Amino acid sequence: MIRGFLGLDIGGTGVKAALYDGSGTLFGLGRRSLEPIRHPDGRVEIEIGTIEEAARGAVREALRGQAAIPAALAIVAQGQTFVSLDGEGRPLHPAILWYDSRATKEAEALNRRLEEEPTPAPRFSAISTGSKIRWWFQRDPERMAAARRFLLLPDYFTWCWTGRAVTDPHTAGSTGLTDGGLTYHPAALSAVGLRPEQLAEIQPPGSVVGPLRSDVAESWGLPAGIPVVIGTNDQYAGALGAGVAGEGLLSVATGTCLAAVTLVWGNPPPLPPGLFVGEFPLPGFSFVLAYAKTAGIALEWFRREFAAGLSLSDLDREAAASPPGSRGVTVIPHFDGKVSPTPRPEERGRFAGLGLHHQRSDLYRALLEALAFCLRENLETLTVAGLGVAAIRAHGGGAASPFWLQMLADVTELPVERGQVTEAATLGAAMLAAAGSGEFATIEEAVQRMYRTVQRYGPRSEMAASYREAYARYTHVSAIS
């Protein structure tokens, strides 16, 4: 019998489940799409039952007919996304997704209140879970009076699977209710109107929550009693799945958003407010995270609105006919505000330099280049701070595009590597499951044993001048408010 390790990744637009063995060989992959409801006022919602059904379907698809038998599982997911439950475990409202920005005023009010605290307290943003919970309390107090639990996605699933709601510090930190450790901040809880017992326990990634309940195992197609292991934020899991287990490497995920993660031993140096830092799942390491909110979702928007009937691969082939620099077209890719390295929430997407001679291929190539330029901008910020990067490890949807990977290498002037698994977040989750269940002594050992690079794209010097010129144009247009 081959021991398998199941990784479940719940993202903003879909669910992926994958089964790996201890060498990182993929045995089965399942996918299900999610279609959140987006409102003009910034609300983004989806029924928790819809997410659960999609996750169950993806798991059963990944396991169908496979020789490996799951010996443990772990879930990784986006932060912030949550649902409120009553005393019977029934949802009181749809799940509120991470990039839902309804709670701007509530975040500001919470921060003003916490400024009066005599000791340092967390800060809330519009997307913090705590801000959105406060939004619900203020908008519908009668309904929320019945709330007994407020669970993030990993908490919800561990509760369903084991009877315990448990999360990791990184996911818990997205609530705005912790200071990054294993406990909730009393003043932040009080400001929102919560008690600690209404939230999940916080335990380190790779810890075992408990055995999978027999009454739910059959419906998921899983063996009863296997260990359920605590995962982490999907971006950090993706970094693990991309083989990032030390300094000098940068993982880049291009899914809904573009997220880049690099590691620092100990505490990182001072960084701009648009770069995020915290404790990484590997002991002793801190992460530095940069991200753009609209990456793959912007590419999909372009395809849907201007190239219906074509795939992103078709658009890649079209874009290859346009030269580097896109014949003068410049795109600012921040369609829902800029985050890293300098936050500009009012920023919106722009196409500049358009002429009647331009074609769709120029526009799409310019959009791809803009995402690469965004990464270069963040790399330059890291370099100034003394954080050197020697190679980029790409994963997510963008890693399936050789055209994009070569462009990324040419723009950043760094080698870009692709692992054998592009759905790195599921592999990272499986690594945590393997380490937590005892297959490996440490998470680092799991990374070393389960990751393999299969392709490398080197920067081409003949492209450097064209891209430097286009990047200078990008930074000029970006500076114009």
N, C-alpha and C positions, 0 to 999 in steps of 0.2 A: 504494500500500500504506500502510495506517495503522499507525504504530508503536505497539505496545501495551506496557504495563508491568504485569507480573503480581505481585500481592501475595498471599502465603500467610500466614494467621494461624491458629496452632494454639493453641486455648484448652483449658481444663480439661474442657469438656463437648462440644466440637465443633471442627470445622475449617471454615474459610471460605477460598475462593480467589476473587479478582476481577481482571478485566482492565480497565485504564483506558488512555485515551490521554493525551497531554501536557497536555490541558486539564482533566483530571480527570473526563471523561465515562466513565461505566460502560458497558462493552460486554458483560460476562458475569460472572455470579456463580454459584459452586458451593458447596454446603454438605454436610457429612456430620456426623452426630452421633457422639459417643463416650460410652460408658457404663462409666466406671471402676468397679472393684470396691472398695467401701468396707467396711472391717472395724471392728468395735466398738472395737478398741484404737487406732484412729487411722491405720491403714495404708490407703493409697489407691493402687491399682495398675491398670495396663492394659498389655497386650502391645504392644511397640514395633511389631510387624508390623501390629497393628490400626490404630495411628495412621498408619503409612505407607500402608496401603491406603486409609484414609479421606482422607488428603491427596491421594493420586493420583486418587481418584475425584472429589474437589472440583475439582481442577485441570482434569481432562478435561471436567467439566461446564461450568466457566467458559469454556472455549475452544470448546465445541461450536458450530459454525456461525457464528463471529464474523468480522467483516470485519477487525478489528485482528489483527496478527501480533505475538506476544510478541518484544520486542527485548531484554528483560532481566527478571530476576525477583529477588525478595528474600523472605526468610521472617522473620516476627516470631512470638514465642511467649512463653508464660509463663516465668518464671525457675524455678530449682530442679529442675524435672522432668528426670530423667536415666535412663540405662541403662548397665550395665557390659557390655563386650564382651570376648570372648576373642581370641586371636591370629588367628583366622579371621574375626573380625567377627560372631560369633554371640552373641546376648544371653544373659547368664547368669541373668537374672531379669526379671520384667516391669518396664516403666518405672515409676518411683516418682514420683507426681505432686507438684506444688509444695506443696499443702496437707496432704500426708501428715505427720502429727505424731508418728511413732513414735520419733523420736530425741531426745527431751527430755533423758534422762540423758546421752546421748553429747555433746550440745551443752554441758551443764554441765561435764562432765569436760574437754572440749576447752578451754573458756574458763578453767578453773582452771589448766590446763597453760600456756596462753598468758599468763596473768597473771605468770608467772615470767620472761617474756622481758624483757630490758633495754630494748627499744625497743617502741613501740606496735605492736599486732598486730590483725588483724580479730577480730570477735566472731561466734560461731556462734549460731544459733537452732535450734529443733527442726525447722524446715522447710529449713534450709540444706542444700545438696547434700552438703557435706563431712560434716555430722553423720550423714546417712543412709548415706553410704559407710562411715563408721566403724561404724555399726550392723551393716551387712552383714559387715564384716571380723570383728566380734566374734561374730556369730550363726552364720556359716557360713564359717569360714576356709578350709576345704578347697575349696569352690566358688570363693571369691574369689581363691584362689592362681592361678587361671587367667586372672584379669582382666588385660587389657593396655590397655584404653581405658575412660575414664569420660566419656561424652558427654551434654551437654544436648541438648534437641531441635534447636535451630538447628545445633549442631555435627554432630549425627548426619546431618541432611539435607544440609549442605554436603559432608560426607564422602562420602555416597552419590552426590551429584550431580557432584562435581569430583575426589574423591580426597583433598581437604584438609579437615580438621576445623578450622573457624574460627568464632569467636564474637566478640561485641562486648563492651566493658568492662562494660556495664550487666547483661547476662545473666551474664557471668562473675562479676560481683560477688555474684550470688545464691548462689554456691557457698559463700561464707564464706572463700574461699581467696585473695582478692585484697584490695588496699587501694584499689580503684577505678581503677587504672591498667591498663597493658598487660602487666603481669607478675604472676605468682603470688607470694604471700608465702612465703618459705622456711620460716619457723617454722610457719605454718598447714599447709603441705604435710606437713611432718615430723610434726606432731601427728596428722594423719589417716592417714599412712602412704603418701603418694603421691609420685610424681616428676613434674616439669613435662611431660615428654614423654607422659605418660599422659592429658593433658588437651588441650583445643583451643588453637590459637593465638588470641591476642586482637588484634583489629584494629579501627579506628574504624568506626562505622556509615557506610554508603555506600561503603566500599572494595570493590573487586572481588576475589572469592575466586579465580575462574578460569572457564574456559568449561565449559558443561554437557557432560558426557560423552556421546558418541554412543551408547554401549551402554545408556544409561538414558533418553535423550531420547524414543525411540519409545514406551516404555511409559507415559510421562507425557503424551504428546501434544504435546511441545514441540520447537521447532527445536534441532538439535544446535549446540553452540558458542556459544549466547547467553551473555552474562555473568551469573554468579551473584553477587549483591551482598549484602554483609553487612547484616543488618537490626538490630533492637534489641529490647528488651523490649516486649511487646505494649501495655502502658499508655503508654509514651512514643511508640510508633508511633501509638497512638490519638490522643494529643495533637497530633501532627503532622497526622494526617488530619482533625482537628477545627480545623485552621487556627491552632493555638497556636504562634506564632513570635516572641513577645515578651511583655513584662510586661503585667499587667492582665487577662488572660484565664485562665479556669479550665476545663479540660476535665473532664467527668464521664462516666465509662463505667459503665453498669449492665448488667453481664453476670453471671457467677457471683458476683463480688464487686462492690462499688461502689468505684471508684478515681477520685480527683480529682488532677489535676496542674496546677500553675501554675509559671511561670518567674520567675527572678530573674537580673538581669545580675550576673555575678561570683559572689561567695559569699553565701549567705543568712545572715540573722541567727541567733542561737541559737534553737532550737525545741525543743518537748517531744520526748521519746524516741519517741513514737508517730507522729511525722511524719518522713518519710525524705527525705534530700537527696542529691544527687549531680550529676555532670556530665551535661548534656542533650546529645542528638545535635547540636544547633546550637552551633557554637563560641562560647564566651564566656558561655553561659547555664548556670545550674544549675536543676535541677528541685526542687520540693517536692511530695512525694506523700503523700496521706492515703488510707486505704482501710478498708473494712469487709469482712470475709471472707464474709459471707452477705448477699447482696442478691437478685439474680435467682434464686439457688438457693433462697432462703427463699420467694419468691413462688411458685416452681414446687412447692415442698413444700406450701404452703397449697392450691394448686390441686389437687394430686394427692390430698391427704388429706381435703379438705373440699368440693371442687367438681369431682369426677371428671366428665368429659364436657364441662366448660366450658373455654373458652380464657381466657387472661389478658385479652384484650379484652372478653370477656363479663363477667369480674369487674370490669374498669374501669367498665363500664356500671352494674353493680350498685352499686359504691362511690360513683358519682356521686349516688345517691339518699340517701346518708348525708351530713350536713352537715360542714363543716370542724370538726375536733376529734373526729370520729367518735363523737359523743354520749358523750364521757367515757372512751372506751377508749384506753389507752396501751400501745404495744408497745415493748419493747426488742429491737432486731433482731439482736443479736449472739449468734447461735445456736451459734457455735463460738469464743467469745472476742472481746473488744474489742481493736482495734489502735490506732486513731487517734481523738482526739489523745493519749489517755492509755491505754497498754496495760493491759488487765485480762484476762489469758488465762483466768481462771476464770469470766468472765461467760458467761451463757447467756440465750437468748431468753425473754422473758416477755410475757404479756398481763395487764394490770392494769386494775382498774376495771370488771370485767365484771358485768353484771346480767342478770336473766332477760329483760329487755326488749330486749337487744341481738340483732342479726341478723348473718348472715354478711357483709353489706355493710359493717357497722360495723367488723368485725374486719379485713377486707381493706383498707378505707380506712386504718385505723389502722396497718397494716403499711406501706403506701405512705408515709403521713405520717412514720413512724419513719425511713425511709430518707432522706427530705428533712430531717428534724430532725438526723440524723447528719451530713449535709453542712453544715447551718447551724452545728452545733457546731464543726466544723473550720474553717469560714470565720471564725468569731469568733476562733478561736485565731490564724489567719493575720493577721487585722486587728490584734490586740494586738501581734503581732510586727512590724507595720509593712508587711505585704504586702497591698496593696490589690487588690481584684478588682472590675472594672467590669462584667463580663459572664461568663456561663457558657455554654460550648459543650457540648451533650449529644450523646452517641453511644452505640452499643451497643443492646441490646434495648430498654432503657427509652426511647430516643429515638423509637421507633416508636409511643409512646403519647402523644397530645396531652393526655390527662387528666393524666398524670404530669408532663409538661413544664410545664403551667400551674400545677400544684400546686407544683412546684419553684420556679417564679418567685415565687409568692405566699408561700411559706415563707421563702425566702432574701431576698426583697424586692430581687431583682436580675433583669435581663433574661436570658432563656434563649434561646439560638439553636440551631437545628438546621441542619446542613449538608445539601447535596444527597445525601451518602453517609452513612448511619448506621453502616455497618460501617467505621468510621474506621481501625481498625487495618490493614485490607487496603489502604486508600488510603495510609496512612502508609508501609506497606511498598513500595507502588508508587512513592511519591515518592522513597524511598531508591534504588529500582532505577533510576528515571529520572535522578536526579542522579549516581549511581555510573556509569551507562553513558554519561554525557556529554550527555544531552538538555538538562540545565540545568547552569549553572556551579556552583551551590551547592544544598544541601538547602533553604535558606531560599527561594531562587527557585522551587524545585519546589513548596513549600508555597503561596507566593503565587499561582502559576499554576494549581494543581490544586484548591484549596479554594474553595467558594462557599457562603454562607449562603442558605438558601431560606425559612426561617420564623423568626419572632421572637415570643416570648411575654413580654409585659411584666407586672410585678407589679401586682396590683389592690389599690388602697388599701383597698377595702371588706372585703377578706379579712384584712388585716393583724392586726386586733385578735383575731379568732378564733384565728388561727394562733399569735400570741404567747402567748396563754393556754394553748393546747395544748402549745406548746414548753416553757413553764415547767413544766407537768405532767410532760412527758417528762424534763426535766433533774432534777426532784425524784425521780421513780421510778428514774432511772438512778443517782442517788447512793446509793440504798438497796442495800446489798450483800446 
